[in-house]
Amino acid sequence: MRAIVVGAGVGGLGAAVRLAGAGADVLVLEAGERVGGKLGIETAAGHVFDTGPSLLTMPFTIADTLAAAGVELADRLDLLPVAPLCRYRWADGTELDSHCDVDAMAAAVEALEPGAGMRWRELVEQGRRTWELSLPLFLSEPFGSPLDLARRSGTPVDPRDILAHTTLDRFAAGRFADPRLRQLVERYATYSGADPARAPATMAVIPYAEAAYGAWHPAGGMHRIAEALRDVVVERGGEVRLGCAVRRILVEGGRAVGVETADGERHAADCVIANCDAATLYGSLLDAPAQARAIERAPGSLSGFVLMLGVRGRTEGLAHHNIFFPRDYRAEFADVFDDPQPPHDPTIYLCNPAATDPSCAPEGDESWFVLVNAPRQGAVDWDAEADRYQEHLLDRLDALGLEARARARVLLRRSPADLERLTGAPGGGIYGTASMGPRAAFLRPRNASPAAARLYLASGSAHPGGGLPLVLLSGKIAAQLALSDCA
């Protein structure tokens, strides 16, 4: 069996590992000069910056992927526990350290609101029920419609069991009176690039997943995950070719039969795995107007504006993961989704991996990855706005007492326009389509393409969704479909 994977992002590499482990002849074609896709890396003056996902949860998804090729996770990656999980800071000066341990987290929220500890435990228990229903029936299997859930479970699924009957902000308001705790829960919507006022409360499953599987950082940086996957593909006889852009998917008789690269070379295959954004697949690589229109109609996920700062010295009170909330959380999402403009007072996420892994920076220094939610390129002309907004964010960091300007000896940035150019993600959208509305999860592009047989999607823009663990599950589903269809 000959399989071609278009793109060396985590979903494509994960699929390639599984295919090569099953004995397939695998060729991975990547337009860029590095593997990993959005799981990228920048280095400067001894500082190492992960440019994509910055936290590993659900490490079993990596372990299962590697095991499919007979490789042990512990032999390839040294996973370091991250504690606290995140340090939250509000505009009124309140701080809260979140924890994977449910008892510790319940105590932390109880300190902000009497009775909140018990309600947090109830939230985690609800998340457990949602997770145990979703993982085998939805997240780990190909999906076509909500009827698939009923067929697999043997009975209709009550939307309340997966919290699809309400929005995340309403769910949070029904459990916590303190606006700070509501804000903490609402933040989970951004894990899928959505607005908490429109995202289904299904996102409240995340605290359970964190409690069940922990929070981790691979020694050396998150990009080590992509490198480990690449190494296994090559060891199992596959080829990973960099700097090789695919121009189009070749289809004959309604079936994908290979690809044509930008230099005109053709590669035949029994199946093709598309690890690019679904909008790129259906809009550029394949003549599939119906699928392209469906994606255009879906709400796009938010993007992000990033500063990477190599700073002198260590920062007292700065954890590995830090969130600085604004005074008006709703105004931020109005700026991103309703009246697109660079958010004036955004939530600031600051990742400081040297708190866990000192190898990410010169001795005694720190490498900050600063991310704020942002509208996509196109809704805002980020090439015109980037300089001004960079200065605005530096002002915000200095106002927090972090002395970013005075301490930074390295300053790199990445706007939504840059992200679009570097990764091919339309508009620089981080998660493809946003999970907004009760049926959003069911509307993502399918792993088995309806546009051509033996063409499969493995990416954060396809089922089951964005985020490192789900992308690996997307790769698993695509590889299983390919092996079944081409056996």
Salt bridges, closest charged atoms under 4 A:
ASP25 OD1 - ARG2 NH1 3.09
GLU42 OE2 - ARG414 NH2 2.88
ASP50 OD1 - HIS223 ND1 2.85
ASP92 OD2 - ARG180 NH1 3.56
GLU95 OE2 - ARG89 NE 3.50
ASP97 OD1 - ARG87 NE 2.70
ASP103 OD1 - ARG121 NH1 2.76
GLU113 OE2 - ARG119 NH2 2.39
GLU125 OE2 - ARG128 NH2 2.37
GLU125 OE2 - ARG129 NH1 3.63
GLU132 OE1 - ARG128 NH1 2.75
ASP148 OD1 - ARG151 NH2 2.03
ASP158 OD2 - ARG160 NH2 2.71
ASP178 OD2 - ARG180 NH2 2.69
ASP195 OD2 - ARG198 NH2 2.78
ASP195 OD1 - ARG330 NH1 2.99
GLU227 OE1 - ARG224 NH1 3.00
ASP231 OD1 - ARG230 NH2 2.99
GLU235 OE1 - ARG76 NH2 2.81
GLU239 OE2 - ARG241 NE 3.04
GLU260 OE2 - ARG247 NH1 2.78
GLU260 OE1 - ARG248 NH2 3.37
GLU260 OE1 - ARG266 NE 3.12
GLU265 OE2 - HIS267 NE2 3.73
ASP338 OD1 - ARG198 NH2 2.93
ASP345 OD1 - ARG396 NH2 2.77
ASP357 OD2 - HIS217 NE2 3.27
ASP365 OD2 - ARG409 NH2 2.89
GLU366 OE1 - ARG407 NH2 3.83
ASP383 OD1 - ARG421 NH2 2.99
GLU385 OE1 - ARG388 NE 2.89
ASP387 OD1 - ARG413 NH1 2.75
GLU391 OE1 - ARG405 NH2 2.67
ASP395 OD1 - ARG405 NH1 2.74
ASP398 OD2 - ARG405 NH1 3.37
ASP418 OD1 - ARG421 NH2 2.76
